Amino acid sequence: MTLCSKMKFVRSLSRKDAGITLFELLVVLVIIALLATIVAPRVIGYAGRSKVNIATAQLASIQTSLELYYLDTGQYPSEAEGLTALVEPPEGALAWQGPYMRNTSGLTDPWGRAYSYGLDETGERFTIGSLGRDGEPGGEGEDSDLSRS
């Protein structure tokens, strides 16, 4: 084979294989669409469960901060003072050694609502919680209520 015939052969191959056909493109798009329909629901499910896990971890952190507050001051914050007493000293709290949390963003659940806080009649037990994704009492899964005391 001469050099000229070799070059013609290479050029003819490169022209035939230079691009992709519409059919090949459609096959690739169908495969991507199938993968997206299989993977997307799983990813969305993980995202929802991760918010519940974040809320659970935040509640544990708030509980620990409340216990540290109690050790320093001898009492839990009043309901009027609320959880912001963990970040900013309440009026007249001389033994306050905080902040017990870095900032108030940790006092908001992953769905954008403030955690609830309540004391029993004696002021010796507290309850903190979140109403979950739906913001309504009760529910299941991501909508279930979370609380610690």
LINLIN-V110378 format. One record per pair of residues at least 12 apart in sequence whose C-alpha atoms are under 10 Angstrom apart, sorted by sequence separation. I is the first residue (numbers start at 0). GAP is how many residues later the second one is. D is the distance in Angstrom with one decimal. If there is no record, write none. Layout:
# LINLIN-V110378
i->I gap->GAP d->D
i->I gap->GAP d->D
This chain:
# LINLIN-V110378
i->77 gap->12 d->9.6
i->85 gap->12 d->6.8
i->86 gap->12 d->4.7
i->87 gap->12 d->8.8
i->115 gap->12 d->5.3
i->116 gap->12 d->6.8
i->130 gap->12 d->7.1
i->131 gap->12 d->5.4
i->132 gap->12 d->8.7
i->76 gap->13 d->8.4
i->84 gap->13 d->8.8
i->85 gap->13 d->5.8
i->86 gap->13 d->6.0
i->87 gap->13 d->9.2
i->114 gap->13 d->6.5
i->115 gap->13 d->5.1
i->116 gap->13 d->9.4
i->129 gap->13 d->9.8
i->130 gap->13 d->6.6
i->131 gap->13 d->5.2
i->84 gap->14 d->8.3
i->85 gap->14 d->5.0
i->86 gap->14 d->5.5
i->87 gap->14 d->9.8
i->114 gap->14 d->5.5
i->115 gap->14 d->6.3
i->129 gap->14 d->8.7
i->130 gap->14 d->4.4
i->131 gap->14 d->6.8
i->83 gap->15 d->9.7
i->84 gap->15 d->8.6
i->85 gap->15 d->5.9
i->86 gap->15 d->6.6
i->87 gap->15 d->8.8
i->113 gap->15 d->9.1
i->114 gap->15 d->5.3
i->115 gap->15 d->8.6
i->129 gap->15 d->5.8
i->130 gap->15 d->6.4
i->68 gap->16 d->8.7
i->76 gap->16 d->9.7
i->83 gap->16 d->9.8
i->84 gap->16 d->9.5
i->85 gap->16 d->8.8
i->86 gap->16 d->5.9
i->87 gap->16 d->9.1
i->113 gap->16 d->7.8
i->114 gap->16 d->8.4
i->128 gap->16 d->7.3
i->129 gap->16 d->5.2
i->130 gap->16 d->8.6
i->65 gap->17 d->8.4
i->68 gap->17 d->7.1
i->83 gap->17 d->9.2
i->85 gap->17 d->8.7
i->86 gap->17 d->6.6
i->112 gap->17 d->7.9
i->113 gap->17 d->9.8
i->128 gap->17 d->5.3
i->129 gap->17 d->6.4
i->64 gap->18 d->9.6
i->67 gap->18 d->9.3
i->82 gap->18 d->9.8
i->85 gap->18 d->8.5
i->112 gap->18 d->8.8
i->127 gap->18 d->8.4
i->128 gap->18 d->3.9
i->129 gap->18 d->9.5
i->65 gap->19 d->9.2
i->83 gap->19 d->8.8
i->84 gap->19 d->9.8
i->86 gap->19 d->9.8
i->110 gap->19 d->9.3
i->112 gap->19 d->9.2
i->127 gap->19 d->5.5
i->128 gap->19 d->6.3
i->65 gap->20 d->7.2
i->72 gap->20 d->7.3
i->83 gap->20 d->6.7
i->86 gap->20 d->9.5
i->108 gap->20 d->9.0
i->109 gap->20 d->9.5
i->110 gap->20 d->9.4
i->112 gap->20 d->9.5
i->126 gap->20 d->6.8
i->127 gap->20 d->5.4
i->128 gap->20 d->8.7
i->61 gap->21 d->8.3
i->64 gap->21 d->6.9
i->71 gap->21 d->9.8
i->72 gap->21 d->7.9
i->73 gap->21 d->8.6
i->82 gap->21 d->8.6
i->85 gap->21 d->9.3
i->108 gap->21 d->6.8
i->110 gap->21 d->7.4
i->111 gap->21 d->9.3
i->126 gap->21 d->5.7
i->127 gap->21 d->6.3
i->64 gap->22 d->9.7
i->71 gap->22 d->9.6
i->72 gap->22 d->5.2
i->73 gap->22 d->9.8
i->107 gap->22 d->9.0
i->108 gap->22 d->9.1
i->109 gap->22 d->8.7
i->110 gap->22 d->6.0
i->112 gap->22 d->8.2
i->125 gap->22 d->8.3
i->126 gap->22 d->4.3
i->71 gap->23 d->6.0
i->72 gap->23 d->5.9
i->82 gap->23 d->10.0
i->83 gap->23 d->7.8
i->108 gap->23 d->8.3
i->109 gap->23 d->8.3
i->110 gap->23 d->8.6
i->111 gap->23 d->9.9
i->125 gap->23 d->5.4
i->61 gap->24 d->8.5
i->70 gap->24 d->9.6
i->71 gap->24 d->6.2
i->72 gap->24 d->8.3
i->82 gap->24 d->7.1
i->108 gap->24 d->9.3
i->110 gap->24 d->8.5
i->124 gap->24 d->6.9
i->70 gap->25 d->9.6
i->71 gap->25 d->6.6
i->68 gap->26 d->9.2
i->69 gap->26 d->9.3
i->70 gap->26 d->9.8
i->71 gap->26 d->8.9
i->68 gap->27 d->7.2
i->67 gap->28 d->9.9
i->68 gap->28 d->7.8
i->67 gap->29 d->9.1
i->68 gap->29 d->7.6
i->67 gap->30 d->8.8
i->68 gap->30 d->9.0
i->116 gap->30 d->9.6
i->118 gap->30 d->9.4
i->68 gap->31 d->7.0
i->82 gap->31 d->9.3
i->114 gap->31 d->9.7
i->115 gap->31 d->8.8
i->116 gap->31 d->9.8
i->117 gap->31 d->9.4
i->67 gap->32 d->7.2
i->82 gap->32 d->8.3
i->114 gap->32 d->9.3
i->116 gap->32 d->9.7
i->64 gap->33 d->9.3
i->66 gap->33 d->9.6
i->81 gap->33 d->9.9
i->82 gap->33 d->8.6
i->64 gap->34 d->9.0
i->65 gap->34 d->7.9
i->81 gap->34 d->8.7
i->82 gap->34 d->6.9
i->64 gap->35 d->5.4
i->65 gap->35 d->9.6
i->81 gap->35 d->6.6
i->82 gap->35 d->9.6
i->63 gap->36 d->8.9
i->64 gap->36 d->6.7
i->81 gap->36 d->8.2
i->63 gap->37 d->9.8
i->78 gap->37 d->9.8
i->79 gap->37 d->9.8
i->81 gap->37 d->9.8
i->61 gap->38 d->8.8
i->78 gap->38 d->6.9
i->79 gap->38 d->9.5
i->60 gap->39 d->9.7
i->61 gap->39 d->7.9
i->77 gap->39 d->9.3
i->78 gap->39 d->5.9
i->60 gap->40 d->8.5
i->76 gap->40 d->9.6
i->77 gap->40 d->8.2
i->78 gap->40 d->6.7
i->76 gap->41 d->9.4
i->77 gap->41 d->7.3
i->78 gap->41 d->9.9
i->76 gap->42 d->8.6
i->75 gap->43 d->8.2
i->61 gap->44 d->8.0
i->78 gap->44 d->9.5
i->60 gap->45 d->8.6
i->61 gap->45 d->7.6
i->77 gap->45 d->7.9
i->82 gap->45 d->9.2
i->60 gap->46 d->9.8
i->76 gap->46 d->8.8
i->58 gap->47 d->9.1
i->75 gap->47 d->7.0
i->78 gap->47 d->9.5
i->57 gap->48 d->6.8
i->58 gap->48 d->8.7
i->74 gap->48 d->7.4
i->75 gap->48 d->7.3
i->77 gap->48 d->9.8
i->57 gap->49 d->7.9
i->58 gap->49 d->10.0
i->74 gap->49 d->7.4
i->75 gap->49 d->8.2
i->76 gap->49 d->9.3
i->57 gap->50 d->8.8
i->58 gap->50 d->8.8
i->73 gap->50 d->9.9
i->74 gap->50 d->9.8
i->75 gap->50 d->7.8
i->54 gap->51 d->9.6
i->57 gap->51 d->7.7
i->57 gap->52 d->9.2
i->54 gap->53 d->8.9
i->55 gap->53 d->9.4
i->61 gap->53 d->9.5
i->54 gap->54 d->5.9
i->69 gap->54 d->9.5
i->53 gap->55 d->8.2
i->54 gap->55 d->6.3
i->53 gap->56 d->7.0
i->54 gap->56 d->9.0
i->58 gap->56 d->8.4
i->51 gap->57 d->9.3
i->52 gap->57 d->9.6
i->57 gap->57 d->9.6
i->50 gap->58 d->8.6
i->51 gap->58 d->7.9
i->50 gap->59 d->5.9
i->51 gap->59 d->9.6
i->49 gap->60 d->9.5
i->50 gap->60 d->7.9
i->54 gap->60 d->9.4
i->65 gap->60 d->8.9
i->62 gap->63 d->9.0
i->62 gap->64 d->8.9
i->62 gap->65 d->7.8
i->61 gap->66 d->8.2
i->59 gap->68 d->9.6
i->58 gap->69 d->7.1
i->58 gap->70 d->7.1
i->57 gap->71 d->10.0
i->58 gap->71 d->8.6
i->55 gap->73 d->9.3
i->54 gap->74 d->9.0
i->55 gap->74 d->9.3
i->54 gap->75 d->7.8
i->54 gap->77 d->8.5
i->51 gap->78 d->9.9
i->51 gap->80 d->7.6
i->50 gap->81 d->9.1
i->51 gap->81 d->8.6
i->50 gap->82 d->8.7
i->47 gap->85 d->8.8
i->62 gap->85 d->7.4
i->61 gap->86 d->9.4
i->62 gap->86 d->7.5
i->58 gap->87 d->8.4
i->59 gap->87 d->9.5
i->58 gap->88 d->7.4
i->59 gap->88 d->7.6
i->51 gap->89 d->8.6
i->52 gap->89 d->9.9
i->58 gap->89 d->6.8
i->59 gap->89 d->9.7
i->51 gap->90 d->6.4
i->55 gap->90 d->7.2
i->58 gap->90 d->9.5
i->50 gap->91 d->8.0
i->51 gap->91 d->9.1
i->54 gap->91 d->7.9
i->55 gap->91 d->8.3
i->48 gap->92 d->8.2
i->49 gap->92 d->9.5
i->51 gap->92 d->9.1
i->54 gap->92 d->9.6
i->55 gap->92 d->8.9
i->47 gap->93 d->8.9
i->48 gap->93 d->6.8
i->51 gap->93 d->9.8
i->47 gap->94 d->6.5
i->51 gap->94 d->8.5
i->47 gap->95 d->9.9
i->44 gap->97 d->9.7
